Amino acid sequence: MGEKQDFDMVAADAPPYRNDSIERVVEDKGIRMGEAADMYGDLETAEQYGYVSRGLKSRHIQFIALGGTIGTGLFLGIGRALTAAGPLSILLGYSFVGIAVFGMMQSLGEMATWLPLPGAIPQFCARYFDGAMGFAVGWNNWYSAALTLCAEVAAAAIVIQYWQGAKDINPAPWITLLIILVICLNVFAVSIYGEAEFIFASIKLVTIVGLLIMALCIDLGASPKGNRIGFWYWQHPGAIKQFRGSDPSRPNTGRFLAFFYTLANASFSYGGVEMVAVAAGEAEDPRRNIPKAVRRVFWRILFFYVLGALAIGVLVPYDDPTLVKAQLNGEGTAAASPWVVAIKNAAIPGLDSVINAVILTSASSSANAFLYTSSRYLYALAQNGQAPRFLLKCTKRGVPIYAVGCTAVVSLITYLSCGSGGATDAFAWFQNLTTLAQLFTWTSIQCAYLKFYYALRVQGVDRNTLVFKSKFQPYTAWATLIFFSIIIIFNGFYVFSPFDISAFATQYVGIPIYFALYFGWKFFKGTHYVPLAEVDLYTGKAALDAAQWPDRVPRNFLEKVWFWIA
């Protein structure tokens, strides 16, 4: 296998593509050790550190992709956009961002199918674009995911306080239980994480389908009150609310600003959709399961978010006093959910507690997912030589235990939110911070994809031979890159008139953080923009090419349906 390679920038200094030797390692020691040897350059290093395990089954991947598109943003965050901008604004905002996210996922899916690596995104950016971008997007994602883990745990603790018996209890015990739960789901085996996400996503799926059916029934008059609503609230008080502080004499400008405000809110709600690519490095048969999950992103966006935004817009007016009061009071429970407001307005008893339980499940699921993804980002950084080498160490079951442990330590910050109103304030602040981090991740993905696209051409790889070939490229990548960049620049437009230094810092602090990471690594390490002919398309690919996965042949009609779903 040759001598050990330097871990400084694995992507840039990887050994040549050794197809035959890697195939022998896969045959003798299995795909896990074959992948490790291909990535690290020799078998001795592979055995020293171990490697992640491909323990995520097809149903895990499909439901991780599903759960990644349904979060607290759809249950809680969408209410803030409704009261600020009106029903038509959120429908358009979630639709436009959804189209752009689908385009981004097409690009990411093509790269992740070609080379399904653990953590994926930092590695693609470092290999294809510049080591500095891999460093920036990796650490940017790690700290934002780790802090969002804290925010989600705090949010879950607040949600518990919705019920009468828990109102006067300090959230610290709930925080402790939730932290222990998510750590246990992540430290033993990736299959346990997959099972947990499968269960969480199933609950969210059943709930959102039920809510959409309920919304249709209420809108048509099938509620205890019996009033047919139709699109009444689109006329009274209106379809688009003029954005706060806008000039009343220029109503069209106020409406446009209201629409633009929803774009950042929608970006937060869609955060995590790329999680399926992060999990690609631990998926069984990734060349089949990843394209399957990516192709369905469009329908998940259409069904859950676009229809969800439409349902909320017809059931609840943007000036509903209950919803506005809950948001002014900073409530993070079901009281601030437009779904619960719609249920109470329709006089349906008992369902508010059910929705609160689902929001609790969703927050717990997000905390679990963010611990997983942030630890894999840290692991990917270590593979790039941009984080300490000890983080590469994996257990016998393939868990990068030190990466998980270092990230879990950050969750202790959650206890700082135990003061009065602390958790609610923290969640709102982290939403702004992570929205920018999310947008930078998506723009970095498209930058990496464009290099990947042109590198395939320069290196003589026909895209028609790819297992998954995304459509309308490179135009899709360019269009979404520009779209997300516009949101990054103008997402905090409302802080300038009048200028609010605190709000400005909250909205834009993510920009200097990202570029400080990028140029800091570039300056100290002297990395360069990778020429197309030197883009590393192959390191880590030989083991996947050599792996054999059994065909899934349904034995009956029910299995055929299930295999189609999962």
N, C-alpha and C positions, 0 to 999 in steps of 0.2 A: 504493500500500500504506500510505500514511501515514507519519508520522515515526517514528523509532526509539523503542522503548519502553524504559523503565528496566528493568534486569535485576534490580532489587530485588523479589524475590518475583514471578516470572513468573506463578505460578498465581493470585495474588491480583489482580494488576493487568493481566491479559492484555487485549489489544484485543478488540473484539467479533467475533463469528463472521462471517467474511467468506467465504462459500461461493463466490460467483462468481469473485472475484479469485484465490482459492487454486486453484480448478479451472483457471484459465488458466495459473498457474505450473506446475501439474502437467503440463498438456498441452505447455507450451513447454520446460520444463527437467527434467521427470521428478518422480517422487514424492519422491525424496530432498530435492530443493531445495524442493518444495512443503511438505513437513513442516517443514523448517527455517524457511521464511518464515512459516508459520502459528504456529510456536512463538515465534519471535523478534520478529515483528511487522513486519518489512520485509525486502525481498530483499537489500539491501546487507549487512545483518548476517548473513543466511543465507550469502551468498557469502564473507564474511570468515572465518567460523568453520567452514563446512562442516557436515556432519551425518553421523550414523551411516548405514550402508548396510543395506538389507534383503537380506542375503546368506545367511541361514540357511534352508535348504530344509525341506520337510516332514519328511523323514527325520531331519534334524538336530534339529528341535524335538522329535519323538517320542522320540528316543534321549537327548536332553538331559533330558527329563522322566523317562525310564527311569533314566538314570545318576544323576539327582538323588535317587532313592529307594533306591539301592544304594551304600553307602559302606563305609568301614572299620568303622563301627559294627556292621554286620551280620556282619562277619567277625571282629572283635576285641572291640568294646565290649560285645556281648551276653554275652560270657563273664563279665565282671565282674558283670553283673546276675544271671546264673545262680548263681554262687557265693554271692552275697549274699542272694538271695531264693528260689531254687528254680524249677523248670520251669513250674509253673502260674502263678506270679507273673509271669514274663516273658511267657507267652502272653497273660494278661489285660492286662498293662501295655501291650504292643505293640498289642493289639487296641483298647483304649480310646483310646490316643493316636492310633492310625491312623484311627479314626472321626472324632476331632476334627480331625486334619490334613486329612482328606477334606472335612469341612465348611468349614474355612478355605480350602481350594483352590477350592471352589465359589464362595465370595465373591470371591476374588482373580481367578478365571477370568472372572467376569461383568464386573468392572471392566477387566481387561486386554483383553477382547474388545471392549468398548465403546471403549476408548481405549488401544491398545497403544503405550506410550511406553518409551523406553530407560531402564532402571533401575526404572521403574514405581512401586515401592512408596513411596519418599520423595515422589514427585510426587503420588500419590493422597492421601497423608496431609496434605501441604501444601495441596492444592487443596480437599479435601473436609472436613477436620477443623480444622486449625490449622497455620499456618506453623511454629510451634514443634515440633509433632509431626513434620512433615516433616524438620526439622533434626535432631531427636533420633534418629529411626529411621534417617535417612540416615547420619549420622556414627557411630552405634552399629553399624550394619551394616558400614560401611566398615572401622572399626578391628578389629572382630571377624573379618571375612572376611580382612583383610590379615594379622592375627596367626595365623589358622587356616592361611593359606597357609604361613606359617613352620612351624607345627606339623606340617602334612602333609608338607612337604619333609623336616623332621627325622625324621618317622616313616618315610618312604620310605628314608632313609639308614640307619636302624636295621634296617629289614626286610632290606636288602641284607646286613647282617652275620649273617644266619641261616646263610648258606652258608659252608662251612669256609674257602675262600680269602680271604674278605673280613672275617673276624672281627677280625683284628689291624690292619686299616687304619683310620686316622682317618677319620671320616665327612665331613670337609671336602671332599674331591674329589667324593664323590657329591652332596653338597649343591650344589656349583658346577655340576655337569652338569645336575642337575634344575632349578635356577633358570634356567639358559640355555635348557633345553628349553621350560619353560612360558612364558618371555618370547617365544621365537621363535614359539610357537603363538598368541600373542596380538597381536603387533605388526604383522603383515603384512596380514591380512584376516580378517574375522569368519568367513568360510567355512572358513578353515584351522582355526580353533578348533572350528567345527562338525564338520569331518571328524574331528578328533582325538577329540572327545567321542563321535562315532558309533562309532569303533573301540573306544575304552575301554569304552563302554556295551555293545557287542556282546560283548566278552570277559567282562564281569561277568554279562551275561545268560546266556551259555552256561555259565559256572561255577556260578551259583546253581541253574540248572535241573539241571545234572549233580549238584550236591550234594544236592538234594532227592530225585532218583532214587536216588542212592547211599544216602541216609538211609533210604529205604523198604526198599531191599534189605538193608541191615545189620539194620534193625529186625526184618525177617521171617526173618533167619537166613542170607541169601545172602552170607556173608563167609567168608574163609578159616577163621575159628574155627567157623562154622556154628551159633552160638548165637542162638536167637530171643530178642530182648530184650523186645518188646512195650512195656508200660508198667511194667516191673519197677522202674525207678528212681523212678517216682512213688510207689512204696510203700517202697522201700529205697534211699535214706534218707527219701524223702517228696516230696510234691508242692509244699509250701510250707515254706520254711525260716524259722524265727522270726528276726526281724531282730536283728543283733548288739546286745547291751546291753539288749534288752527284758526285761521281767519274766517269768521262766519260769512264774510262777503265773498269768499272764494270757496264755495262748497265742494267743488270738484277736487280741489287740492286737498281739502280735509278728508274726503273719501279715499283718495289715492293713498294718503299717509296712513289711514286706518288699515287699508289693504296691505301696505308694505310692512306695517307693524306685525301682522300675522305671520309673515314669512319667518322671522326669527323664532316666534313661538312654535310654529310648525317644525322648524329645524330641530328644536329641543325634543319635541314629541317623537320625531323619527330617529332620534339618537339611539344607537344600538343595532340598527338594521344591518350594519356591516359585521355584526358579531359572528355570523355564520362563516365568514372568511377567516376570522381569528381561530375558530374551532376546526378549520379545514385540516390543520396539521395533526389532528387527533381523531379524524373521521375514518371510519371504514369505507373502503371503496370510494374515495373522494372524487374520482373522475366521473362517477355516476351520481353520487348524492349531492355534490355541490351545485352542478348545473341544474339539477331538479329543483333545489331550493331557490336558486337565483331566478329561474324562469317564472316562479310563482310569486315573486315579490310584487309584480304589477297588480295581480289580482288581490293580494293581501292589502296593498295600499288602497286600491279602489274600494274594496268591500269594507274594511275596517275604518279607515280614516276619512275617505271622501263621504261614504254613506253615514259614518258617525258624525261628521261635521254637519251634514245636511239634517240629520235627525235632531241634533241639539238645536240647530237654527230654527227649526219649525216648532219645537216644543217650548222653548224658553225665550222670552224677549230679552234684549240686551240690557234693559233697564229694570229687570226683575229685582225688587227690593231685597228679597231674601238672599239672592246670589251676590248682589252688590255689597250688602252688609257683611256677609261671610268673608268676602275678599278684603274689605276694609279692616275687619277684625283680625286678618291674617290667619284664619282657620285653615288647617291643613287636613281636616277630616272630610267625611262625606258631606258635611254641611256646605262645603265650598264646591261640591260637584254639581254641574248643571243637570246631570242625570238624576240625582237625588231631588233637586229642586223640581224637575219635571214630574217625578213620581209623587211628591207632596202636593204639587199643584193639581194633579189629577186625582188626589185623595185616595191613593192606593196604599193601604197600611202595611207596615212591616218590611217593605223592600229596601228602605234606607239602610237598615242594619245589614242586609245582604250585600248591598253595594259597598258599604264600609268594609265588610269582611273581604270583598274582592280587592278593594284598594289596598288593604293590608297585605293580601297575598301578592299583589302586583309589586308593592314596595319591597317585600321580602325576596321576591323573584329577581328584582332589579339588583338588590344588594348581592345576592348570590352570583348573578351574572357579572356584575362589575368586579367582584373579587376574582372571578375566573379570568376575565379579559385583561384586567390590569396586571395580574401575575404573568399572563402569557406575553403581554407587551414587554414586561421586564425580562422575561426569558429570551424573547427575540432580540432585545438590546444586548444581552449577554452573548448571544450567538454572533451578533455583529461586532463584538469587541467594544461595545459602548457602555457596558455595565460590568461590574466585578465578575470574574470568572466563576466564583463559587456558586453563583445563581444558576449555572448550568446543571447542577447536581439534581438528578431525578431519583425517586424511590424505585423499588423493584416493580411497582405498579405504574410507573411512568408519570408520577406527579412531580413537577419542579418545586420541591418542598421549600427551599429557601426563598424562591420567588413568591410563593404563596405566603410564607411566614412574614417576609418583609412588608408585603402589602397589607397583611392582616394587622400588623402593628399600627399602621396608619388609622385603622378604624377606631382606635382608642380616642382619637380626637373627638369622636361623637359625644363623649361625656361632657365636653365644653358647652354643649347645647342644652344642658339640663336646667339652665336658668330660665326665668320667665320669658317666654316668647322666643327663646334661643333657637329651637329646632325649626320653627317656621321661618325665622329670618335667615337661618343658615340655608334652608332649602331654596329660598328665593335667590339668595346670592350665588349659590352654586349653580342654579339654573342658568344664570347669565354667563358665568365663567365656563361652564361645560358646553354651552351652545357655541361659543366661539371656538373652543377646542374641537368640537365636533365638525364645525365648518372647515377648520384648517385640516382636519383629517381627510375630509372629502375632497378638498382641493389638492391635497398632497397625493391622494389616490389617483386623481386624474392626471397630475403631472407625471407620476410614475407610469401610468398606463400609456400615455403618449410616447414616452421613451421606449416602453415595451413594444408598442405597436410598430414604431419605426425601426427598432432594433431587429424585430422579426424579419422585416423586409431586407435590411442590410445584411443580415446573417443568413439569408436564403431560406427562411422558414415560411412555407405557404400557409396563410391563415386558414385556408380551406381544409387543411389537414388537422386543425385543432379539434379537440373533443367538444369544446364549447366556444363558439365564435359569436361575440356580441355584434349587434346590428348597428348599421349606420355610423361606423367608425371611420375616421377619427372625429367626425363632426359631433357625435354625441358627447365625447370627452371634452372637446373645446367648448361646446355650448354650456355644459354643466359647470365646467371650471369657471367660466365667466359669470354664470348665474350665482354660484356660491361666493365668488369674490365680491360681487356687488353687495350681497347681504352682509359679508364681513365688514365692509367699509361703512355701510350706512345703517347698520342694525340699531345703533344708538342715536339716530337722528334727532330724537326728541330731547336730548340732554343739552342741546346747544341754544335753545330758545325757551326760557332763559337758561344761560349756562349754569350747570350744576356740577361742580368738580367731583363730588362724591359719586353721583350717578355716572359721570363720564368715566371715572376710574373703574367702576363696576362693569360698565358696558365694553370697555376697550382694553382692560388690563391684559387680556389674553393675547393681543397682538404683539406688544413688546416682549412678552414671555416667549412666544414662539420664535420670533426673530432673534432674540438673545441666545436661545438654544442653537438656532441654525448657524448664525455667524460666529458664535463662541466656539463651537466645534470646528467650524471651517478654519477659523484663525489659528487655533491651537494645534490642530491636526493637519492642516494644509490639504484638506480634501478638495477634490475637483469634480466638476461636471463630467459624468462618465460618457466618453464618446460611444456612439452607437455600435461600432465594431467591437468595443470592449465590454459591452453590457453582458453580465453573467446570467445567461438564461438556463444554465444546465446544472449547476451544483445542487445536489439534493434530488435531482430528477431521476437519476438512474435507478435508484432503489424502488421508486414508485412504478417505473416502467417495468421492472422485473417482477413486481408483486402480482400474484394471482388471486382474484377474488371470486368466490362462488356465485353462480347465477342464482337469482331469486325467481323461482318458478312457482306461481300460485297453484295450489292444489284444488281450489274450488272458487266459486264466485265471490264469497266473502273475503277470501284472501286476496283476490284480484282487486277488489275495492280498497282493501286496507293497504296493499302495496302501492296503489295509486295515490292514496292520501299520504302515506308515510314510508 
